[in-house]
Amino acid sequence: MALILDTSDLPPARRAGAVAEVIQFSSSVPTRMVYNCPPEDVSARFEYFTFGETHLLKSENTSQGLVTKKGADSDLLVVSVKLAGRATLTQAPGRVLRDGDLFVTELWRPFEFFDDGGENTAFYIPLGRLGLARDYAVRAGEAMHTSPLAGQLRRHLEIVFRNADATSRGPAAAIVGQATADLVRAALIAAIDEEPFRRDGWDQNLITVIKGYITEHLADPDLSAERIAQAMFISVRQLYKLWETEPGPLGQWIVERRLDAARQDLTSRRGRNQTIAAVARRWGFADSTHFSRRFRQAYGVSPREWRHTTSVHV
């Protein structure tokens, strides 16, 4: 999806309401719009793009204010760049936003955003994808602009914003969303330089994030405990300690997910005309003999027999 609203295409009486609908659609939070001009003079243009479980909203607008209510049912964290113009945000007390400023809003907290007009871009990420507690995300978000990684994140976001249309339509859209969320997470942690995970019930949330990371990187032959721990900003020892709550070893869980992905791929439109070895390599098995042995142990048939049996039934 790209352009979702250009108020110049609407009758003047519909413009203010249409802007409010777009804002609420992108955030899932009830929002009251405030204007210092007659409704017919409201002007805005919005573009919306999806990147897997994350999404992006680009806007060009005249002066307007957004006011959200307390107790909003949302777990979205939004990282934005004020591309042009001037604005103030109550979730960043005393901070005036100007061209190029990076800022964070947490949609589960009420806020007021008063924009003098210009251009804004906002990247929406589910908090669960970041694996951070709400209070940690709030403290880190307030300090995001001071993070050692703020400049790198800003440059990355500007590239994503610039190429949003083509990237969001391509096969790498979800991967770009995942990479952006990972960089946001790193920048948040670096902003307050504090261990993000405590024994306060968030271990299971982190396990969910770890499983998501593994699933996203199943095809990476270099996927290892070291790589996973590094991506989660924890030690390998912490990773294995967290995994003790799971029914089986970490390595076994990875192999099982790779086998399942390969099993589906063997009969997919892409994989059914490829060699067994090619499918095995795609899912991290460098040795096709080892892959066939593990496949038979898991499913009771060889990869070739599985492909033949499934194709016959289809």
C-alpha positions, 0 to 999 in steps of 0.5 A, spaced: 500 500 500 502 507 498 498 513 498 492 512 502 489 519 503 490 526 499 485 531 502 486 535 496 481 530 493 476 530 498 471 536 499 473 541 504 468 539 509 471 531 509 478 533 510 479 534 518 475 527 519 479 523 514 485 525 517 483 523 524 481 516 521 488 515 518 491 517 524 487 512 528 487 507 523 495 507 523 495 507 531 489 503 533 489 509 538 483 513 539 485 520 537 482 527 538 485 532 532 486 539 534 486 545 528 488 552 529 485 553 522 478 552 519 476 545 517 476 546 510 483 549 510 486 542 513 491 539 508 495 533 509 497 527 505 499 520 508 502 514 505 502 507 508 507 501 507 507 494 511 514 491 512 511 484 515 509 485 522 511 493 522 509 498 518 510 505 516 506 512 515 509 518 512 505 524 512 506 532 509 501 536 513 499 543 515 499 545 522 495 540 527 495 537 534 494 530 536 491 528 543 490 521 545 487 518 551 489 515 557 489 507 558 489 506 550 489 499 548 495 498 544 502 495 545 506 499 539 512 503 540 513 508 534 520 511 532 519 517 528 523 522 524 521 530 524 523 531 516 521 538 516 518 543 520 517 544 528 513 540 533 513 539 540 511 532 544 509 531 551 512 525 552 519 528 551 518 534 556 521 540 554 523 538 547 522 542 541 523 537 535 526 540 529 528 538 522 532 531 522 530 530 530 529 522 532 523 521 537 519 515 540 512 515 542 509 509 546 502 508 544 500 505 551 501 512 554 497 518 553 501 524 549 500 530 545 503 532 539 503 539 536 506 540 529 507 546 526 506 543 519 511 540 515 513 532 514 513 526 518 515 519 518 513 514 523 515 507 524 510 502 528 513 496 532 509 491 536 513 492 543 513 484 544 517 484 537 522 488 541 522 484 548 522 490 552 518 491 559 514 497 558 517 501 563 524 500 560 521 502 553 519 508 556 525 510 559 529 508 553 525 512 549 525 518 552 533 518 552 533 515 544 535 521 541 542 521 546 543 514 544 550 512 541 546 509 535 541 514 534 545 517 528 546 510 525 538 509 526 536 515 523 540 514 517 537 507 516 530 510 517 531 515 512 533 510 507 527 505 509 523 512 508 526 514 501 525 507 498 519 505 502 514 504 496 519 499 492 521 495 498 514 494 501 512 491 495 518 486 494 520 479 497 525 483 502 519 487 506 519 483 512 526 482 513 527 490 512 522 490 518 525 485 522 532 489 521 529 495 523 526 493 529 533 490 531 536 496 530 531 500 534 532 495 540 539 496 540 539 503 540 534 503 545 538 499 550 544 503 548 540 509 550 540 508 557 546 502 557 542 498 562 541 490 562 534 490 559 532 483 562 530 482 569 527 476 573 520 479 573 516 475 568 519 477 562 523 471 561 517 468 557 517 474 553 524 474 551 523 467 549 518 469 544 523 474 541 528 469 541 524 464 537 522 469 532 529 471 531 531 464 530 525 463 525 527 469 521 534 466 520 533 459 519 536 459 512 542 462 515 547 456 515 551 461 521 545 461 526 548 459 532 547 460 540 553 465 539 549 469 534 542 469 537 545 471 544 549 477 540 542 479 537 539 479 544 544 483 547 545 477 552 551 472 554 550 465 551 550 463 558 544 467 559 541 464 553 541 457 555 539 459 562 533 462 559 532 456 554 531 451 560 524 452 561 523 449 554 521 442 553 528 440 549 535 443 547 536 449 543 539 446 538 534 441 537 529 446 537 532 449 531 533 443 527 526 441 528 524 448 525 529 447 519 526 440 518 519 442 518 521 448 513 524 443 508 519 438 508 514 444 506 519 447 501 520 440 498 513 440 495 512 447 494 512 450 487 519 453 488 522 447 491 519 441 488 523 442 481 529 443 485 534 437 488 534 435 495 541 437 496 539 444 494 533 444 499 537 442 504 542 447 503 537 453 503 535 451 510 541 450 513 543 443 512 550 443 508 550 435 508 545 432 504 546 425 507 546 428 514 539 432 512 536 425 509 538 422 515 535 427 520 529 427 516 527 420 516 528 420 523 523 425 524 518 423 519 519 416 518 520 417 510 526 420 506 525 427 503 525 423 496 519 419 499 516 424 502 516 429 496 513 423 491 508 421 496 505 428 497 505 429 489 501 423 488 496 425 493 496 432 490 
